[in-house]
Amino acid sequence: MKIYNSATHKKEEFVPYEPGKVSMYTCGPTVYHFAHIGNLRSYIMEDVLEKFLRYDGYDVKRVMNITDVGHLASDADTGEDKMVKGAKREHKSVLEIAKFYTDAFFSDCKKLNIKYPDVVQPATGMIGDYIKVISKLVDTGYAYFAGGNVYFDTSKLAKYYVFNDHDEEDLAVGVREGVEEDLNKRNKNDFVLWFTKSKFEDQALKWDSPWGVGYPGWHIECSCISMKYNGEHLDIHCGGIDNAFPHHTNEIAQSEAYLGHPWCKYWVHIHHLNTNSGKMSKSSGEFLTVSLLEEKGYDPLVYRFFCLQSHYRKSLIFSWENLDNAKTAYEKLVGRIAALSDGPAPVDEEAVAKYKTAFIEAVGNDLNTSLGVTAVYDVLKADVNDATKRALIGSFDQVLGLDLLEKAAALREKAAAPVEGAEEIEALIAQRLEAKKAKDWAKADAIRDQLKAMGVEIKDSKEGTTWTRV
């Protein structure tokens, strides 16, 4: 497999620390509100990466955090706490908010066929680990106490900026105009490891620490959670492109200062889902959630299909028209699979091996999911029997996660099921045909109107008249 590594700015052959095993960390949600579909694009692509690695024979351990404390509204360690903001909005406790939106997030993931991670760790469950790591950073001179807070000293690093090839708008997070200057910092890029009562007096969750009663900064949680479950070496760290700076930059700084050696080999960043007016966010325009898609009649897997048609390192433009196009393509694809015969036939194992090799080569080239989808169409056109086609589509779908065989089976079952009122509809269509033959156009039109009132749409062609319920 080859993967683009944001830390080296090039596509590299993937070689894990331990042969055959992959340690993977994905930044989880801040559970103060529903995830919007822009957030979920990242989790879909991370899911495909994990499933592809497993498909390619690796033993994968994926760890994810749940940010249920801290994470300020500004990434410059200023502004209102997002969890407190959510609690105030809904008149609930922070822990009630965290529980509700954690459950909502994983409900969305299930609808999108995103696998539950091997380890899910809420940030509030690791306070002792944060204190241990921060204490060592203070003792070794990488951190200092000032104005009631503990800061990481970025001037101690030979290199702080790692992902410096990203667009300026991505790197500008945390250095926005109007952000208040923190006079406690020795350097403008220093960041908070631990807050005490000297700041944000209304913070709901606080713990004792060597530096006073307070709570951890946002960045420390991911480093500590990853090190606890994946050890001192991490193979792949994923997240949205907006996390590259400062969050992932700060993770590298504190982790490698604590460990004394390189920490993560490969950094994989998924680009934004944009609307025509710009980056999608919870505060701008229509709040696009999985539930909203369902309310508008879209299967969540249509959105997954929409995401897979684009490359994860390209911004994806969302519009209802684009989603409609994806829906049409997805339903046609399922229809073609449903048309495959399901009779007993031997699977051509030689053809299976050949097409699987091509699929691995295609998707394994920097997670090219659009080529993975194309591989399904290639199979449908291939000169092999239908049993072989179904075997290959089921195999590829272990990675793509589109429920292709299941949806096709449901479509066949629906087509075979007796339709309520079908006899009456067929009788009316026959009467209409007789009226047309007799050139009784008024009667023919009246029957069409009667069918329309019954919720039935008819279509005439050279082959005859077909009907569908609308």
N, C-alpha and C positions, 0 to 999 in steps of 0.2 A: 504494500500500500504506500501511496505517496500522499502527503498532506501538507498544506501551506502552513508554515510555522510563523506566526506573527512576530516572534522574538528574533528570528533570523531574517525575516522578510523574504523568504523563498520557499519553494516547494521542496520537501525533503522526503527521502525514503523513511518510512516509519519503522523504528527499531526500539522496542521497549527495553526498559532496564533489565527485566527478567524475561528470557525467551518464553514465548507462549502465553504470557500473562500481561494484562493491561490494567494499570491503576488510573482511574478517570475521575475527575472532579468537575461538577457543573454547578455554577452559582445558582442558587434557588431564589424563590420570590421573597419580596418583603410583603408580608401578609396583612396589609392594612386595607386592601381593596381587591376587587376581582382583577384577574390578569386580563389584559386586552390581547387581541390576536397578534399584535406586534410582538409582545413578550413571548407569546406561545410559538411564534416562528422559530425562535432560538431553541426552545425545548423540543420541537419537532425535529430540527436538524441534528441536535445532539442525540436524540433517540435513534435516528437513522445511523449516525456514526457508531453508536454503541452496538446496534443490531448488526451492522455490517461487520464490525470487528468480531463479534461472536460467530457470524456466518462464515467468516474467513478462518475460523478455527481458534481464536484467542479466548482465553479465560478472562473475562472482564469483571472488574469490581468498580461500580460507579457510586460515588458518594455525592450527596447534595445537602446543602444547608437550608434551613428555613429561618429567615431573618425576622424574628419576633421581638426584637428589642433594638433600640438605637436606629441607625440609618436615617440620618437627618435629611430634611427636604433639599438641602444643598450639599453637594459632595465636598464642599470646602469646610466641612465641620462647623457649619453655621446654619441657622434657620430652625424651623420647627421639626420636631421628631415625627416621622411618618406614622408610627404606631399610635402615638398620643393623638395625632390629628384624626386618625380613623376612629379612635375611642370617643373623642369629643363629638365627631360627626354623628355617631350612632348611639351615643349615650350608653356605652357599654364599657367594661373594663378592657384593658389592653390584652389580657389573656383570653377573654371571650372573643375579641376581634380576631386575634391570632388563630384561635381554634376554628372559627367560622370560615375565614378566608383560606386557611390551609386546606380544609376539607373541600372548599369550592375549587381550589386550584387543582387538586388531584382528581376531582370529578371531571373537570375540563380535560385533564390529561387522559383520563380513561376514554372519553368520547373521541379523542384524537389518536387513540392507539399508542400513546406514549407510555412506555414501560415504567413501572414504579422502580425507583433506584434501589440498589442493594442496601444502601444506608441512607436514611433521612435523619438529619440531626438539627433540631431547633437550637438556635443560638443561645437561648437561656439555659440550656442544659450543660454548658461548658465553661462556666465562670471560673472555676478553679484552674482550668487549662490556660485561660487567657492571663490570669494573674501570674502563673508560673512562667509563661513565655515573656510577658512584659517585664517581670522582675529580672530575668536574665539579661534582657536588652538594656535595662537601666544599669545593671551591675557591670556590663561590658562596655558601657559608654555609648551605645547606640540610641539611647533614649534619655530624656531629662524631664524633671518635674518643674513646672512653671505655672503660676497663677491658678493652682488647684488642679491642673490636668497633667497627664503624662504624654509627651510628644516623642515621635520618632525623629531622630536627627539625620536628615537626608544628606547633610554635608559630610558625613562619615563614609559615604559610599563612593567608590571609584566611578560608578555609572548608575545614575538614577533613572533617566528616561530610557526605556527599553523599546517601546512601541512607537518610535518617533516617525514612522512613515504614514501614520493615520491622518485622515483629513483633519484640518484645523477645527472644524465644527465638532468632531469627536473628541479631540484633545482639550477643547475649551470647557468641558464639564469641570466645574469647581473653580474656574478662574473667570467667572462671568462678571460683567460690569455690575457694580452696585453691591457686590458681596462685601460684607463688612470685614475689615482687616482684623486678624487676631494678633494682638500685640504681644501675646505670650510666646509666639513662635520666634525661634532664632533665625530661621530661614523660611521664605515664603512657601516652599514645598513641604515643610514639615507637617506631619499629620498626627491626629490624636489617637493614642492607644487606649487611654482610659480617661473618662470624664468624672469629676467629682461634683459635690454640691455647689461648687463655685459657678456652675453653668447649668442652664435649663432646670430651674428649681422645680418645675412641674413634671419632671420625668417620673413616670409611674413606677418603673422597676429599678431598684437600686440594691447594691450589694456592698458588704464590707470589703475593703482592700487595704494593702499597706499604705495607700495614698489617700485614704478617706472613703467615705460612703459614696458610691457612684455607679457607673455602668461602662461597659466596653465601647470603644469606637467601632465603626462598621467594619473596617478592613481586617481587624485581628481575627474575627470569627472564622473566616474562610481558611486562613492559614492554619489555625489550630485544629479545626474540624478535619481538614485534609490530612494533616500530620498524624492525628489520632488514629484514623481509619486506614490511611494508605501508606503510613510510614514516612521516612525521611526523604524518599524519592517519589516523585509523581510523574507519570508518563504524559498524560493529557489533561490540560485545564481548559474548559470551555466557558463561553459566556457571550453576551451581546457585545457588539463593537463599542458601545458606549461605556462598557466596563473596563476597557483597556487602560484608560487613564481617567481618574487616578486609582481606581480600585485595584486592578490587577498589577499595576506598577507598584503600588504600596504593598500588596501581598508579597511580591518578589523581594522587595527591599527588606521587610521584616522577617520573612521566612529564611532567607539566605544569611541575614545577619545573625539570626538565632542558631541556625544549623551549622554555619561555617563552611558550607559547600553549595554548589548549584542544586536547585530544588526541582523545578519542572522542566521537562525536555521540550514539550510541544504545546504551543498556545493556539487555540482555535477560536476565532471570533466570527460570530454570525452578524451579518449586516442588517440594517434597519428594514422594517416594513414601513413604507411611506404611503401617504395619500397624495393626491395631486397638489395639495397645499403644504406638504412637508412631512416631517417625521410624526408618526403616530404617538400619541401620549394620552394619559388619563385626563389631562386638563384641557385638551383642545378638541373641539368638534364633537361628533357623535362617538360615544364610548363603545367601541366595537368589541364585544365579548362573544364567546362561544354560544351563550344563551341567546344573544341577539340574532346570530346567524340561524339558530334553530327556529326562533320566532318568525324569521323571514322565509322559512321553508328550506333551508340548506342543511344537508347532512354534514356534520363536522368533518367527515373524511373528504368532502369536496374541498374544504380549505387545506387539508393536509396535501391533497393532490395538487392544488394550486401552488403550494410552497415547493413541492418536489420538482415542479416544472422549471424552477429557476435555480441558479447556483447560490450557495450560501454566502459567497463573498461578493455578491452583487445586491444592491438595494432592490427591493421588490416593490412595485407600485400596486397598491390595492385600490380597486374600484369595484362597484357592484357589477359593472359590465364585464370586467376581467374575471370576477368570480362566477358570473353566469356562463362565460365561455368555458371555464374549468368544469362547471357542473355538467354542461352539455357533453364535453369530452369524456368526463368520468362515466356518465351514464351510458354513452355509446360504447365505451370500453367494456363496461360490465355486460352490456347487451351482447357484444360479440363473444364474450366468454360464456355467457348463458347459452348461446347458440351451439356451442361445442357438444358433440354427442357424449353421452355418459355411459355408453355400453361398455362391456368388458373388452379390453384390448391390451396387449402387452406394451409396456412402456419401453421405448427405445433408450436404453441406458447410455449407449454411445453418444446419442444426440444430446441427452441430458447433460453429460459431462462436458461436451463441447460448448453448449450454450451457457452453462454455469461458469465455465472458465472465462467466457467473453463478458459475462455480467460482472464477475469479480474484477476483471481488468478495467471495465468501464467505470464502475462506481468507486473502485479503489484508486482512481486517479483524482485525488483531491475531492472525494465525496461528490462525484458528478451524478446527482440524482436524476437529472433530466435524461441522461443516457440510460439510467436504470429503468425509467419509465419506458423509454424507447425500446429497451430490450424485451418488454412485454409485447409490444406491437410486432417486433421482429419474430417472436415465437408464434404469434397468431398467423403470420404470413408464411411460416416455415413449412417445408415439405415433410412434415412428420404427422403421425396420427394424433387424434384429439386427446387420447389418454396421455400421450407424451407432452402435449401442450398444457394440459391441466397440471401435470406434475411439475413442469417448469414454472408455470405462473404461481403455483403454490409455494414453490421454493423461493422465487424472487420476492414474493410478498412477505417472507420472513423478515426482509430488510425494509421494504417499502411501506408495509403496514397499512395497506389500503383495503383489506378484507375482500379482495377481488373474487375469490371462489365462493365465499359466504354470501356476498351480495348477488352473485350470479345464480346461486342455488335458490335464493329467496325470490329472485325474478322468475325463474322457471316454475317455482311452486305457485307463485301468484298467477302466472299465465295459465297454469293447469287447473286452478281452482274454479269451480262453477261461479259464475257472476250472477248475483241476485237481479232478477228482472230481465235476464238475457233473452229469454224466449219471447217476451212481449216486445223487446227492442227489435229482435230479428223479424218478428211478424209485421211490425210497423214499417221496417225497411222494405220488406217484400211488398207491402201494400203501396208504398211510395214508388217502387219500381214499376208495378202494374199501372199506376196512375201516369207515370212518365211515358210508358208505352202507349197509353191511350191518349197521350197529349193533354191530360188533365192537369195542367201546370198549377192551377190554384190548389188542387187537392195535394199535389206533391209538396208544394211550399207549406201548406198547412201541417202536413205530417212532419216536415223538417222542423217547423216551429214547435210542434208538440214534443219532439225528441229533445230539442234544445231546452225546453222548459223542464224536462226530466233530467237535465244535466248530461245529455249525450250529444257529442259532436260527431257528425258524419262527414266522410270524405269520399268523393266519387273519383274513380280512375278507370283506366281501360280494363283492369283486372276485376272491377266490381266496386262495391261500396263497403268501406270499413268504418268502424265506430270506436270511440273511446269516451270514457267518462271524464268530465272536466270539473 
